[in-house]
Amino acid sequence: LVDTLHPIRQSGIVRHHVGGVESLLREEKIELVRGVARIAGPHEVQVETTSGERRTLRPSHGVVVATGAHPTTPPGVQLDGERVLSAKEAIRLKEIPQSLAVLGGGVIGLELGGMYARIGSSVTVIEASDHLLGTVDADLVRVVERSLGKEGIVVRKSTRATRVEVTADGVTLELTNGEGSTTERFERVLVATGFAPNTQDLFLPSAGVTLDARGHVVIDRACRTNVAGIYAIGDVSGAPYLAHKAFKEAEVVAEVIEGKK
């Protein structure tokens, strides 16, 4: 695990995989346009490229939205990438923090918190609700909680971070629950409280695509939106926020576009 966390090794692995994907795109003669897109409809995408050029793409078979999601933060908490981290920064640390507070008792928070506990960090998980792992079956959650306890992880349920103060050498959290408030200090804080879809400013009104209350693209079992010719896959269409789910949905969309069931 320590070797895997080494930043030089990790960045090399990332470059290798990104380069591999770009090679596949070239082999399949796929044009890669870098820029910011807005979707006007199933056959029109407006792009402002990174070079400042404005382009209009007119795909004949439709549009697949795969813009993903970004981490959300509780009120009053701001990510700085140094002391207050998202999962992205948490796997790039150059040293193991002596103490780590994890805001959020979901899958990502427990996975990364557990990893750091096993390699030497003192970990505290802070969950606002009265249970871990969201909608996971209670019997399974109890097994996980016992495992966390054996690893020395402190779990505080029904507790919120109501104040965050960042200094050069750590983070002070004010933790509030039904019994009152306490103040604790940690070297780093990992924020793992959820995700929001990357749909802001993506669709022009003319697109007419339906979003849910949280901004996810609403799709059916074939990954079709309410607009014929516009599809959505991966995190942008909602949980579970997992790569293999996005890959499978991509296969589904490709077959639907081909006219298969």
C-alpha positions in Angstrom: 0.0 0.0 0.0 2.8 2.4 0.9 4.4 1.7 -2.5 1.1 2.2 -4.3 0.7 5.6 -2.6 4.1 6.9 -3.8 3.3 9.9 -6.0 5.8 9.2 -8.7 4.6 5.6 -9.1 1.0 6.7 -9.0 1.3 9.4 -11.6 3.2 7.0 -13.9 0.3 4.5 -13.6 -2.2 7.3 -14.4 -0.2 8.5 -17.4 0.1 4.9 -18.7 -3.7 4.4 -18.6 -4.6 7.8 -20.0 -2.1 7.2 -22.9 -3.6 3.8 -23.5 -7.1 5.3 -23.9 -5.8 8.0 -26.2 -4.1 5.4 -28.3 -7.4 3.5 -28.6 -9.2 6.6 -29.7 -6.6 7.2 -32.5 -6.8 3.6 -33.6 -10.6 3.8 -33.9 -10.3 7.2 -35.8 -12.2 9.0 -33.1 -11.8 12.8 -33.1 -11.0 14.2 -29.7 -12.1 17.9 -29.3 -10.9 19.5 -26.1 -13.2 22.2 -24.8 -16.5 23.1 -23.1 -19.6 21.8 -24.7 -23.3 22.8 -24.6 -25.9 20.6 -26.0 -28.7 22.2 -28.1 -30.3 18.9 -29.1 -29.6 15.4 -30.4 -27.9 16.7 -33.5 -26.2 19.8 -32.3 -23.4 20.4 -29.8 -21.8 23.8 -29.5 -18.1 23.7 -28.3 -15.8 26.4 -27.2 -12.4 24.7 -27.6 -9.4 25.2 -25.3 -7.8 27.3 -28.2 -10.7 29.7 -28.2 -12.3 28.4 -31.4 -16.1 28.0 -31.5 -17.3 24.8 -33.2 -20.7 23.3 -33.9 -20.8 19.5 -34.1 -23.7 17.9 -35.8 -23.7 14.1 -35.0 -26.0 12.0 -37.1 -26.6 9.3 -34.5 -27.1 11.4 -31.5 -25.3 12.5 -28.3 -24.0 10.5 -25.4 -23.6 12.5 -22.2 -20.8 11.1 -20.0 -19.7 14.2 -18.0 -19.4 12.5 -14.7 -19.9 14.1 -11.2 -17.9 16.2 -8.8 -17.5 15.9 -5.0 -20.0 17.9 -2.8 -19.1 19.6 0.5 -21.2 20.2 3.6 -22.1 23.9 4.3 -19.1 25.9 5.5 -16.5 23.3 4.3 -14.3 24.2 1.4 -11.8 21.9 -0.3 -8.2 23.3 -0.6 -6.4 20.2 -1.8 -3.8 20.5 1.0 -5.5 20.1 4.4 -9.1 19.6 3.3 -9.2 16.9 0.7 -11.5 15.2 -1.8 -10.9 11.6 -2.6 -8.8 12.7 -5.6 -6.3 14.5 -3.4 -6.4 11.8 -0.7 -4.8 9.2 -2.9 -2.0 11.7 -3.9 -0.6 12.5 -0.5 3.2 12.3 -0.3 3.2 11.2 3.3 0.9 9.3 5.7 -1.1 11.8 7.9 -0.8 11.1 11.6 -4.5 11.9 12.1 -7.3 12.0 9.5 -10.9 13.0 9.9 -13.3 11.5 7.3 -16.5 13.5 6.8 -19.0 11.0 5.5 -19.5 7.3 6.3 -20.3 6.1 2.8 -18.4 3.7 0.6 -15.6 6.1 -0.4 -15.0 7.5 3.0 -14.8 4.1 4.7 -12.6 2.6 1.9 -10.0 5.4 2.1 -10.3 5.8 5.8 -9.7 2.1 6.3 -6.7 2.2 3.9 -5.1 5.0 5.9 -5.8 3.3 9.2 -4.1 0.2 8.0 -0.9 2.1 7.0 -0.6 4.1 10.2 -3.1 7.0 10.5 -5.3 7.6 13.4 -8.7 7.8 11.7 -12.1 9.3 12.8 -15.2 8.9 10.7 -17.9 11.6 11.1 -21.3 10.7 9.8 -24.3 13.1 10.0 -26.9 10.3 9.9 -27.4 7.6 12.5 -26.0 4.8 10.3 -23.1 4.1 8.0 -23.2 3.2 4.3 -26.5 4.7 3.4 -29.1 2.1 2.2 -26.8 -0.9 2.7 -28.5 -3.7 4.7 -28.1 -3.2 8.5 -26.8 -6.7 9.1 -24.0 -6.0 6.6 -23.2 -2.6 8.1 -22.8 -4.2 11.5 -20.1 -6.5 10.1 -18.3 -3.4 8.6 -18.5 -1.5 11.9 -16.9 -4.4 13.8 -14.1 -4.4 11.2 -13.6 -0.6 11.6 -13.4 -1.0 15.4 -10.7 -3.8 15.0 -8.7 -1.4 12.8 -8.9 1.3 15.5 -11.1 3.6 13.6 -13.3 5.9 15.7 -16.9 6.3 14.3 -19.1 9.2 15.3 -22.6 8.9 14.0 -25.3 11.6 14.2 -22.5 14.2 14.2 -21.8 17.1 12.0 -18.8 19.3 11.4 -20.3 22.8 12.1 -17.1 24.8 11.9 -13.8 24.2 10.0 -10.6 26.2 10.7 -7.6 25.5 8.6 -4.1 26.4 9.6 -0.6 25.7 8.2 -0.2 22.5 10.2 -3.7 21.1 10.6 -7.5 21.5 10.7 -9.7 22.2 13.7 -13.2 20.9 13.5 -16.1 21.8 15.7 -18.2 18.6 15.9 -21.9 18.9 17.0 -24.4 16.2 17.9 -27.4 15.8 20.2 -25.2 16.1 23.3 -23.5 19.4 22.3 -20.3 20.5 20.6 -16.7 19.6 20.9 -13.5 20.8 19.2 -10.9 18.4 17.8 -7.8 18.9 15.7 -6.6 16.7 12.8 -3.7 16.8 10.4 -5.9 16.3 7.4 -9.6 16.1 6.6 -11.1 14.0 3.9 -14.5 15.1 2.6 -16.5 12.2 1.3 -20.1 13.4 1.7 -21.3 12.6 -1.8 -21.3 13.8 -5.5 -23.2 16.1 -7.7 -23.6 15.6 -11.5 -21.7 17.7 -14.0 -24.8 19.1 -15.8 -24.7 22.8 -14.9 -24.7 24.9 -18.1 -24.5 21.7 -20.2 -27.9 21.7 -21.8 -29.3 24.7 -23.7 -33.1 25.2 -23.2 -33.7 23.9 -26.7 -32.3 20.5 -25.7 -35.3 19.8 -23.4 -33.6 17.1 -21.4 -35.2 16.2 -18.1 -33.1 16.4 -15.0 -34.0 15.2 -11.5 -34.0 17.4 -8.4 -30.2 16.9 -7.9 -29.4 17.6 -11.5 -28.9 14.1 -12.7 -29.9 13.2 -16.2 -33.0 11.1 -16.1 -32.7 7.9 -18.2 -34.5 4.6 -18.8 -33.0 1.1 -18.8 -31.5 1.6 -22.2 -29.8 4.9 -21.0 -32.2 7.0 -23.2 -33.3 10.4 -22.0 -36.7 11.9 -22.7 -35.3 13.3 -25.9 -34.8 10.9 -28.7 -31.1 10.7 -29.7 -29.7 11.9 -26.4 -28.3 9.3 -24.0 -26.5 9.5 -20.7 -24.1 7.1 -19.0 -22.1 6.9 -15.8 -22.1 9.3 -12.8 -24.0 12.0 -14.6 -27.1 9.8 -14.5 -26.9 9.0 -10.8 -25.7 6.3 -8.3 -24.0 4.0 -8.1 -21.0 6.2 -8.9 -18.8 3.3 -10.2 -16.6 3.0 -13.3 -17.8 -0.5 -14.2 -21.4 0.8 -14.2 -20.4 3.5 -16.7 -18.6 1.0 -18.9 -21.6 -1.3 -19.0 -23.9 1.5 -19.8 -21.6 2.6 -22.7 -22.0 -0.9 -24.2 -25.8 -0.7 -23.8 -25.9 2.7 -25.6 -23.7 1.5 -28.4 -26.0 -1.5 -29.0 -29.2 0.7 -28.8 -27.8 3.1 -31.3 -27.1 0.1 -33.6 -30.8 -0.8 -33.3 -30.4 -3.7 -31.0 -32.6 -4.2 -27.9 
